[in-house]
Amino acid sequence: MSNPSVDLSALGSLAGDEEGRGLIKSIRWWDGFVLAIAVPGFLFPTLGSSVAALGAIGAIIVWLGSAFIATLQNNIYAELATMMPHKSGGIGIYANEGLKAYAKFIGPLVTWGYWGGWSVVLSINGLLVGGYLQGEWFPNSPDWTPKLIGTIMLAVLWLFNIFGLRTGVWVSYVLGILTMIPMLIIMFVPFLNGSFHSINLHPYSLPGNIGWLSWTGITLMASWFYLAGWSAYGLECVATFAPEYTDTIKDTPRALRSSAFFSLIVYGLVPLGLVGVLGQAGVGANPYTAFAPALKTILGSGLGTVIVLMVVASLVLSANTATMDGSRALYQMSKDRMTLTWLSHLNRRGIPDVGMTLDLVVQVVLIWTLSNPVSILAASNLGYILCHICALAAFVLLRRDQPNALRPLRLGNVWIGVAAVLAVLNAVFLLFGARSYGDGPFFVGVALLLSAYVFYLVRIYIQDPQPAVRAARS
């Protein structure tokens, strides 16, 4: 691939006209930014647990550091997105394009891992929404009530999104406004009304007086950077919709960069405000629902129902974005012959309805079998962080192997080094984090990744059994 005269279209890379055909251009960069507002909602399942494990300062370092890494990565992904403006599916697809000449079978693995990392948002947020609503309005209802509420929520989101991306975006606008209210309250109001107490940030050491530079301290922080990446890195989702922006070349980088800047502010101030109000013990006592008591402390318990509704809106928005992102990842996987053919089906509104329906079914099953959200995240995050490592490596390899490829947005050469460093850093996080949450989540994550090859083999040996047929369809 190092020969610049190579026919790149023959390699299936970059901006082939057939890729992404059928997806309707209907959104602008600010719509992508609104979709990214959902990502801070991913703090709900993990922020409380990180404070309990790391203490206030440790948790703030992890979340702000993860947001900074995400900002650098988003800038790199902006170049990759403009190289492949007709490809939906996001960074997993970019990883495949850069690595397939070296490891042909890496594509199904990383793209499936990307989908798995996003897909679990639906089941986890469904359960959290059910838990919040049960606690507020149905405290004496059966234990299965949160599961029923979560199932209904996912079905309603499926219904909204199946009628077109524009409909899903308008849902995001409405929910985004409601989402930003509790976020802004926690970010700023405690400093204005006196509910923030600096004493709550003590102690400044890791729990158990673990030294920051000790081997235990370093591995503990690395394991939480691994888990935090599932949330903070999620801002790359706006690249998934690249073919659906009105002006893909201009809108995609703007959406990626604006959402990354937004994340630096939110991921820095939300953990600070939350811990400053409740303290480490208060957050640890409510690891999955800490936002509700924090908001009640800031505003007063009289607004309890309103507060719960705002928190629920944030969770629903996150699930809505995951619905749109996951279905498009499956769609492009199928278009690129990495999974079953029927997942590339689009309805008359240009929506990958089969992939969206598969997402719904899988996540409803998880809702009724899910136990510990952190364990589930640890399992699904194996593929998601691996996908980022491969996408960053793909950026470096494409610069070397296809130096003359069309790059409407070309970053300076210093970003090659930045991408390499970030790939190594994420590999370190994966190395220390993948096994730190128990053997169960690790082996579940491995099994999830390997299952990608079942569908891949069905595709190339049963659905496209002859090389000539495969070549004609690729």
N, C-alpha and C positions, 0 to 999 in steps of 0.2 A: 504493500500500500504506500510505500514511501515514494514511488514514482509519481510525480505530479501529473503525468499524462494519462494515468489510469482513468478509465471510465467509471466515475464514482457512482453513477446511477446504476451501473451493473452490480455494485456492491450493496445496493439497497439503502444507501445512506443519504443524508442531507435532504434536499428539498424536492423530492420527486413529486410530480403533479398528482399521482394517484393516491398519495398518502393523505388521509384525512378527508377524502372526498365524501360529501354528504353532510358533514357537520356544518351547521349554519352560522355565518358570521353575524352576531347580534349583540355583542357586548363591547364596552370600551375599557380602558385601563382602570378607571375608577370603579367599575363593576368588579373587576378582579380584586381591587383593594378591599372592597366591602366583603367579598368572600373570604379574604384573609383575616378580617376582624374576628372570624370564628375561631382562629387558631389559639388565641389566649384562653379560650374556653377549655383547652386541653390541660390547663393547669389544675382543673378541679379534681381529676383522679389521683394526681401525684404530688401536688404542692404540699399538702398537709403531711404526707408520709415523708417527704424529703426534709421538712423541718424537724420532725421527730427523730430522724436518723442523723442529720447533720448539724442541728442547731440553727439558730436564726442566721448567723453570718455565713455559715457553710452553704445553706440553702440559697441565700441571695447570690453568693459567688457562682454557684452552679447555674442558676437560672439566667443571670445577666451574662455570664460567660457563654452559655449555650446560644443566647440571642445574638451575641457578637459573632460567633462562629457562623450562625445562620445568615447573618447579614453578608459576610464575605462569600458564603456559598451561593447566595441568591444572585450576587453580581456575576459569578462564574456561570451559573445556569442561564443567565440572560444571554450570553454569547451563544451557548448551545441551542437555546430556544430559537434564536434568529437564524441559526444555520439550518434548522429543520422546521420551518414555519408551518408545514402541512401535517406535522405529526402531533397527535394528541398523546396523552398518557404520561407526560412528565419525565422525570429524571431517570426512571427505569428504562425508558426507550432510548434516552441519550446514552446511558451506560452500555446498552446493547450495541448501539452504532459504533462506539469507540472500541469496544472489546471483542466484537464477534470475529474479527480477523485472527485473533490470538486464542480465543476460547469460545468456540462456536456455541457451546451449550450453556454459556453463562447467562444469556439473555432470558430464557424462561425462568431461571432461578431468581435473578434480581428483580425482574418485572413482577413476578408473582409475590416476592417478598415485599415489594412496594405496595401492591394491592392489599396484602395482608395487614401491613402496618396502618393503612388508612381505614380498612374495613372494620376493624374492631372498635373504631370510634362509635359506630352505630350502636352496637350492643352495650358497651360500657355507658355511654351517655343515656341510652334508653333506661338502663337500670338506675342511674343516678337521678334522672327526671322522676321516675317512679318513686324512688326513695324520698325525694323532697316533697312531692305531692302527697304521698302517704303520711309523712310526718306532719304536714300542715293541715290536711283535711280528712284523712282516713286513718287516724292513729290506731284504731282497734280492728282494722281490716286484716284479712288473712295474709300470711307471709308471701303469697304469690301475687299480691296486688301490684307491687312495683314491676314485676315481669309483664303483667297484663297491660299496665299503662305504657311501658316501654314498647311493647309490641304494637299497640295502637299508634303511638307516636311515629314509629318507623313506617307503618303503612300509610299514614297521612302524608309524610314527607315523600314517599314513593309516588303517591298520587299527584302531588303538586309538581314534582320534577318530570314526570312522564309526559307532561303537556308542553315541555319545551324549556330550554335554558333560561329564557327571559322570565318565565314564571318563577323558576327557582331563584333567580337573582332578586326578583322583587320580594320574595319571601325573606331573602337575606337582608335586604334593605330594612324591612320592618323589624326583623329580629335584631339586626345590627344596632339599631337605635336603642332598643331595650337592653342589649348586651353592654353597650358602652356606658350606660348609666351606672350599674354597679361597679364596673371597672374604674370609672372616673371617681366615684365616691371613695373607693378604697385607696386610689392613688393620691388623692389630694385633700379630701375633707378631714381625715384624722389630724393633719398638720394645722388645720384651721380652727377646729373646734376643741382641740385639746385631748382627743381620744387616743392620740399616738403617745406612747410612753417609751422613751429610749431605754429604760431599765429592762424592757421586754426583749431587747436584743442581747442581753447577757445570758449566759457567759459567751465570751468571744472565741472560746476554744471549741473543738469538736466534742460531742458527748463522751463522757468517760475520760475526759482529759487526754484524749488521743492527740498526739502532736501532729501539726499540719504537715510537717516534712518527714514524719515517720512512714515506714512502709505501709502500715495499717491505714494511716491517714490518706496517703496518696491513692491506695487501691480503693478506699471507701469513696473518695471524691470521684475517681474515675468511673466507678460503677454507677454513680448517680448522674454523671455527665452522659453516660450511655442511656439511661432511662429518660433523662430530660430532653435528649435529642428527639424523641418521639413527638414531643410537644413543640419545642422551639423551632425545629427544622421544618415544621409543617407548612411554613409560609411559602415553600417552593410550590405549593399546590396551584398557585395562580398560573404557573407555566403549563399545567395540564390542559388548560383551555386555550392554548396558543392559536389553534386553527379557528377558534370561534370569536376572536377579537376582530373588530372591524378593520383595524390596521395592525396586523400581527407584529410586524417589524418594530413599530414604535410602541404599541400598547403593552406588549409582553415585558420588555425591560422596565417600563415605567411602573407596571403593576408589581413586579418583583422587587424593585428598589424601594418604592414607597411603602410596601408592606414590611420590608426589612427594617426600615427606619422606625416605623410604628412599633415594631416588636421590641426594639431596644428600650424604648420608653416604658412600655407596658411590663416587660419581663424584669425591668429594674425596679419599678415603683410598686407593682402589685404585691410581690413577696414582702417588700419592706413595709408597706402599709398593713398588710394582713398580720404579720408577726408583731409589728409595733402596737397593734390594737389588742390582740389576743395573747401574745407571748407564746413561747415554745410549748408550754404545757397545754394552753388553750387550743392551739392548732392541733397538737398531737392527740387531744381528746376527741377531736372531730376531723379525722384525716381526710374524709371524702366529702364532708359537708361543712367545712370551716367557714366558707364564705357567708353562709346565713347568719351564724352567731356574730361574725365580725360586723356585718352590715347592721344588725340589730343593736350592737354596742355603739356603733357610730351614730345611727339615726334614732335609736329608741325602739323598743319592742312593739310599739303601737302600729308600726308600719310592717309588721311581720309578713302578712299575706302579700303585700306589694313587693317586698324584698324577695320572697320565694319565687314569685312570678318573674322577676328580673333575672334571677339566677337560672331558672328553668329556660328562659328565652336564650340565654347564652349557650346552654347545653344543646338546645334544639338547633340553634344556628350552626354549631360545630358539626352536629350530625347531618345537617342539610348539606354542608360543604363536602363532608365525607361521602355522601350519597352521590354527588356529582363527580367528585374526583375519582372514586373507586370504579365507577361504571366506565369512565373514559379510559382508565388504565387497562381494563379488561378489553375494551373495544380495540385499542391500538395493539395490544398483545395479539389479538386475533388477526388484525390486518397484517401484522408482521410475521404471521405464521408461527407464533410461539404458544398458542393454545387453541382450543376448539373453534371451528369455523363459525358456529352460530352465535358466538359472543360479539361478532362484528356487525350484527344486525342493527339497523337504525329504523325507527318508526318514521311516519310521514312528517314528523316535526323535527327530524334530524337528531333524535335522542337515542343513545344506545340502550334501548329498553330491555333487551335480554340480559345484558350485564347488570343493569340496575335491579332487575328482578332477582337475579342470582344473589346479588349483595343482600337484598332484603331477606331472602329465604335463609341464607347462611347465618345472618346476624340474629334472626328470630330464634333459630336453633340455639345459638350461643346464649341469648338472653335467658333461655329456660334451663341452661346447664352451667352458666357462668358462676364463679365463686369469688375469688379475690382479684379485683381489677389490676393491682400491681403485678401479680403473677401472669395474668393474661397479657399485659403490656410488655412484660419482660420477654415473653415468648414471641409475640408478633414483632417486637422491635429488633430481633435478630436479623430478619430479612430487610427491615427498613434501613438500619444503619449500614448493613452490607451494601444496599443499593446506593447510598450516598458515597461510600468509599469507591465503588465502581464508577459512578458518574463523575467524580472528581478525577479518577484515573483516566477516564475516557476523554476528558478535556485535555489532559496532558498528551495523550496518545494522538488525538486528532490534530493537535498543533504540530506534532512531529510527522505523522503519516500523511496528512492532507493539508500541507501548508498553503496551498493555493485554492482551497475550497472557498466558496463564497461565504464571507462573514460580514453581514450588514452591520453588526456590532462587533468590533475587534478590540479586546482589552489589551493593555500593554503586556509585554513579555514577562514582567514581574509577576503577573498573575499565574503563570505556569508554575513558578516556585510556590506561590501561595496555595494553589490547588494541591500540589504534592504534599506540602506540610499538613494541610487539612485532612487529606486522605490518610496519612500516617497517624495523625491525632485521633481520628475516628476509629482507626484500626486498634489503637491502644484502648480506647473506650470500650470497644466491642470485646477485646481480649479480657479485660478485667470485669466487664459487666455481664457478659452473656451467661456465666455460670454462677454469679454472685446471688442470684435470686432463687437458687435451688436447682437441682438436677431436673425436676419435673418440667418447669417452664422452658429450660434449655432444650430438652429432648422433644418437647412439643413443638418448639420453634424449628428445630431441625426437620422434624417430620412434616411440618407445614411447608417448608421450603422444598423438600424432596418430592412432595406431592405434585409440584409443578410439572415434573417430568412425566407423570402419568398422562396428563392431558396433552403434553407436547408429543409424546410418542403416538398417542391416538391420532393426533393431527397429521403427523408426517407419514405414518405407516398405514393408517386406515382411511382417514378423510382425504388425504392427498397421497395416495399410495404410489403414484408413478412420477418419476422425475420430470417428465414432460408436462404433466398436469400441474405439478408444483411450480415449475418455472413460469407457466402461463398465468398462474394465479398470483404470483409474487409481484 
